[in-house]
Amino acid sequence: MSTTLNRLAAVIESRKPENGGDPDKSYVARLFAKGDDAILKKIGEEATETVMAAKDVRAGADASKLLYEVADLWFHSAVLLARFGLTPEQVLDELARREGLSGLDEKAARKQD
């Protein structure tokens, strides 16, 4: 796994209230304290901002704007994963499992589950 993602996951874990995260001192601890809906709301906001940035880049804006928004989306997704006891490494493992599979076949297999 990327060392950056590994470090990020460790920091997020350390910010959980049960690990001593203080909502008065940490944005991530505050998200955890507010609960699932706050985290989900942030992901929705960041996903929308990512879409808007992509449209701006398509219209000629600097591509770094898209990178910034995707980084925010990935960050908040990592917070959500941690909330449910999952890790970025597990996401990478799932992507590796899908490697070489037809996207259409993989999607069809999900419908059978």
C-alpha positions in Angstrom: 0.0 0.0 0.0 1.1 3.5 -0.6 3.1 4.8 2.4 1.1 8.0 2.2 -2.2 6.2 2.5 -0.8 4.0 5.3 0.2 7.1 7.2 -3.1 8.8 6.6 -5.0 5.8 7.8 -2.9 5.7 11.0 -3.5 9.4 11.7 -7.3 9.0 11.1 -7.3 6.0 13.5 -5.5 8.1 16.1 -8.2 10.7 15.8 -11.1 8.4 16.7 -12.7 9.3 20.1 -11.9 5.8 21.5 -8.3 6.4 20.7 -8.2 9.8 22.4 -9.2 12.0 19.5 -10.3 15.4 20.7 -13.1 17.1 18.7 -11.9 20.5 20.0 -8.4 20.0 18.5 -9.0 17.7 15.5 -11.2 18.1 12.4 -11.3 14.3 12.0 -12.2 13.8 15.7 -15.0 16.3 15.2 -16.3 14.4 12.2 -16.3 11.2 14.2 -18.0 12.9 17.1 -20.8 14.2 14.8 -21.4 10.7 13.5 -22.0 8.9 10.2 -24.3 11.5 8.7 -21.7 14.3 9.0 -19.1 12.1 7.3 -21.5 11.2 4.6 -22.5 14.8 4.0 -18.8 15.8 3.6 -18.4 13.0 1.0 -21.4 14.2 -0.9 -20.0 17.8 -0.8 -16.5 16.7 -1.9 -18.0 14.5 -4.7 -19.9 17.4 -6.0 -16.9 19.7 -5.8 -14.9 17.0 -7.7 -17.5 16.9 -10.5 -17.5 20.7 -10.7 -13.7 20.8 -10.8 -13.6 18.2 -13.6 -16.0 20.3 -15.6 -13.9 23.4 -15.0 -10.8 21.6 -16.1 -12.6 20.4 -19.2 -13.4 24.0 -19.9 -9.7 25.0 -19.6 -9.1 25.5 -15.9 -5.8 24.3 -14.4 -5.9 20.5 -13.7 -4.5 21.0 -10.2 -8.0 22.1 -9.2 -9.2 18.6 -9.9 -6.3 17.1 -8.0 -7.1 19.2 -5.0 -10.8 18.1 -5.0 -10.0 14.5 -5.6 -7.6 14.6 -2.6 -10.4 16.0 -0.4 -12.7 13.2 -1.7 -10.2 10.5 -1.0 -9.4 12.0 2.5 -13.1 12.0 3.5 -13.5 8.5 2.0 -10.7 7.3 4.2 -12.5 8.8 7.3 -15.6 6.9 6.3 -13.7 3.7 5.8 -12.2 4.1 9.3 -15.6 4.8 10.8 -16.6 1.3 9.7 -13.3 -0.4 10.6 -12.1 -0.6 7.0 -8.8 0.6 5.5 -7.5 2.1 2.3 -5.4 -1.1 2.0 -8.6 -3.1 1.7 -9.8 -0.8 -1.1 -6.5 -1.4 -2.9 -6.9 -5.1 -2.4 -10.3 -5.0 -3.9 -9.0 -3.1 -6.9 -6.2 -5.7 -7.3 -8.8 -8.5 -7.1 -10.7 -6.8 -10.0 -7.5 -6.3 -12.1 -7.8 -8.1 -15.4 -11.6 -8.6 -15.0 -13.9 -7.0 -17.5 -15.7 -4.2 -15.8 -19.0 -5.3 -17.4 -18.5 -8.9 -16.1 -17.5 -7.7 -12.6 -20.6 -5.5 -12.5 -22.9 -8.3 -13.7 -21.4 -10.6 -11.0 -22.3 -8.1 -8.3 -26.0 -8.2 -9.4 -26.0 -12.0 -8.8 -24.9 -11.5 -5.2 
